[in-house]
Amino acid sequence: MAAAHQIDLPLREQLDELVATMCRALNDPKRLLVLYALADEPHTVSELCELLDAPQSNTSQHLALLRDRGLVESVRHGSAVTYSLRHPRVIEAIDLLRAVLADEVARRNELVAGPPR
């Protein structure tokens, strides 16, 4: 019997890091909304709170995690801090996942509906 091919160690390490950083950062709908808001233009925490209808403490926590994971960056202007999306490609990745989800939902709906008559 032939031995199964092993997934190489560098790939395993990259995937572990991906889950520990990016996937955990994207594992909250509010954080995804923050990223989409920042994809349009930079915003202050107050602006994001208004856009998301969320309290400042919660929004600040989300921004801190996203900044820690390298997805957003901040610039201080006097007492105001403006946040912007560091990697616009993350929106492309999320959009791709949304498209996969839409395809899967459509497939499941077709299965439930059965074959056309």
Sequence and secondary structure as in RCSB ss.txt:
>XXXX:A:sequence
MAAAHQIDLPLREQLDELVATMCRALNDPKRLLVLYALADEPHTVSELCELLDAPQSNTSQHLALLRDRGLVESV
RHGSAVTYSLRHPRVIEAIDLLRAVLADEVARRNELVAGPPR
>XXXX:A:secstr
        HHHHHHHHHHIIIIIHHTSSHHHHHHHHHHHHS EEHHHHHHHHT  HHHHHHHHHHHHHTTSEEEE
EETTEEEEEES THHHHHHHHHHHHHHHHHHHHHHHHH S  
